[in-house]
Amino acid sequence: MTQPPPSAPATRVPTEAELAQRILALPDVTQVRADAASGAPRASWGERFFFVGPDRRRPFATIVAHDTPGFDADSHLDRPDTYRLNVELGRAEFQRRFGYPPARFPEHRAGIDFTRQGEVLPHPAYALHGWACVLRPGVDLLPEVDRLLAHAHARAVDRHRRAVDRPGPDGGGAVSAPGR
C-alpha cells in the first residue's frame, strides 16, 4: 500500500518564546523580562526587552503581549494568542521600508490598521523614533524579521561600542565594568 504524499506544512506562527530564542541567538544579546523583581512598572510585566551590552540603556527589540491603556492600545494585543515584535530600525531603514521618514509618520498614521497580523508596520507609539512592529509573524515572514533584527542588532552593537569608547569621568570608557 502506498502512502499519500505529505501535505504542505501549515503556516505556523512562532510562539513568543521561539521568537525570543531567535533574538537571543544573536551575539552578545541579553533579555530582561519585566516583572515585579525587575522593578518595572506593573503595566510592562511580562514584556521582553533585548539589549546588547551590560548597560541595558536602550533595547533594540521588544516583545509585548498586552495593551497599555491610554498609551499603546492600537494593536489590540489583548486578543488570544496575540503578541507584537517591536524592532528599532532607525531613520534610514524606516524610510526605506515605509517610503517616508519617521518624522512624517503622523501624516500616515490614520491609514494604518495596527491590528493587522503578519505584516511589518510602523510602531503605533514609537514610529517617530524609527521603530517598526509586526503582530504574530508567520514562518513565511521570518526571513524578513531576521533581516530587520540583524539590522537593529548591528545598530545596537555600534551604539554600545561608541559608548564604551567614549571617555567617562574617570578617563575610562563610559560603561561600568560588569558587577559594579
C-alpha positions in Angstrom: 0.0 0.0 0.0 1.4 3.4 -1.0 1.4 6.3 1.4 -0.3 9.5 0.3 2.2 12.4 -0.3 2.7 14.5 2.7 0.5 17.6 2.8 2.1 21.0 2.6 3.1 22.3 6.1 0.6 24.6 7.6 1.6 28.2 8.1 2.6 28.4 11.7 3.1 31.4 13.9 6.2 31.0 16.2 5.4 31.5 19.9 6.8 34.4 21.8 9.4 32.1 23.4 10.5 30.8 20.0 10.9 34.3 18.6 12.8 35.3 21.7 15.2 32.4 21.1 15.9 33.7 17.6 16.8 37.1 19.0 18.9 35.6 21.8 20.9 33.7 19.2 22.4 37.0 18.0 25.8 37.7 19.5 26.0 39.4 23.0 22.3 39.7 23.4 20.6 39.7 26.8 17.0 39.6 27.7 15.2 41.4 30.5 11.7 40.1 31.3 9.8 42.9 33.1 8.3 41.7 36.4 8.0 42.8 40.0 11.6 41.8 40.8 13.0 43.8 37.9 11.4 47.0 39.3 9.4 47.5 36.1 6.0 49.2 36.3 3.2 46.7 36.5 1.9 47.8 33.1 5.0 46.3 31.5 5.2 42.9 33.4 5.7 40.0 31.0 7.3 42.2 28.3 10.7 41.1 26.9 13.4 43.7 26.2 16.5 42.7 24.2 19.8 44.5 24.7 23.4 44.5 23.6 25.9 45.3 26.3 25.7 45.3 30.1 24.4 48.9 30.3 20.9 47.9 29.1 20.2 51.5 28.3 18.2 51.1 25.1 16.7 47.9 23.8 16.9 47.1 20.0 13.9 44.8 20.1 11.0 44.0 22.4 8.1 41.5 22.5 4.9 42.6 24.1 1.6 40.7 24.5 -0.7 43.2 26.2 -2.0 46.7 25.6 -1.1 49.7 27.8 -4.4 51.6 28.1 -4.0 55.3 27.4 -0.6 54.8 25.7 -0.4 51.8 23.4 -3.6 50.0 22.7 -3.9 50.4 18.9 -2.7 46.8 18.2 -5.4 45.2 20.4 -2.8 42.9 21.9 -5.3 41.6 24.5 -6.7 39.2 21.9 -5.9 35.5 22.5 -2.5 34.3 21.2 -1.6 37.8 20.0 1.8 39.4 20.6 3.9 42.1 18.9 7.5 42.1 18.0 9.0 45.7 18.0 12.2 46.5 16.3 14.3 49.7 16.2 15.1 50.4 12.5 16.5 53.9 12.7 15.6 56.7 10.3 17.2 55.4 7.1 15.8 51.9 7.3 12.4 53.1 8.4 12.2 55.4 5.3 13.5 52.6 3.0 10.9 50.3 4.4 7.8 52.6 4.5 8.7 55.3 2.0 8.7 58.2 4.4 10.8 59.3 7.3 9.7 58.7 10.9 9.0 62.4 11.3 6.2 62.1 8.7 4.6 59.2 10.5 1.7 61.3 11.9 0.6 62.1 8.3 0.3 58.4 7.6 -1.0 57.1 10.9 -4.7 57.3 10.2 -4.3 55.0 7.1 -2.6 52.2 9.1 -4.5 49.3 10.6 -2.3 48.4 13.6 -4.3 45.2 14.3 -3.1 43.5 11.0 -1.1 40.4 11.7 1.9 39.0 9.8 2.9 42.4 8.3 5.7 44.8 9.1 4.1 48.1 10.1 5.3 51.3 11.7 5.1 51.1 15.5 1.9 52.8 16.8 3.7 54.6 19.6 7.4 54.7 18.6 7.4 55.1 14.8 8.5 58.7 15.3 11.7 57.2 16.8 12.2 54.8 13.9 10.6 51.7 15.3 8.6 49.1 13.3 6.5 46.2 14.5 4.8 43.0 13.4 2.0 41.2 15.1 2.3 37.4 15.1 4.9 37.0 12.4 4.2 33.7 10.5 7.0 31.5 9.3 6.8 33.0 5.8 7.8 36.4 7.3 10.7 35.1 9.4 13.4 35.7 6.8 12.4 39.4 6.8 12.1 39.5 10.6 15.6 38.0 10.8 16.9 40.7 8.4 15.3 43.5 10.4 16.5 42.0 13.7 20.1 41.8 12.3 19.9 45.4 11.2 18.6 46.5 14.7 21.2 44.4 16.4 24.1 45.9 14.3 22.9 49.3 15.2 22.8 48.3 18.9 26.3 46.8 18.7 27.6 50.1 17.1 25.9 52.2 19.7 27.4 50.0 22.5 30.9 50.3 21.0 30.7 54.1 20.8 29.5 54.2 24.4 32.4 52.0 25.6 35.0 54.1 23.6 33.7 57.4 24.9 35.8 58.6 27.9 33.9 58.6 31.2 34.6 60.8 34.2 37.5 58.6 35.4 39.1 58.6 31.9 37.9 55.1 31.1 35.0 54.0 28.9 31.6 55.3 29.9 30.2 51.8 30.6 31.0 50.4 34.1 32.8 47.1 34.5 30.5 44.1 35.0 29.5 43.6 38.6 29.6 47.2 39.6 
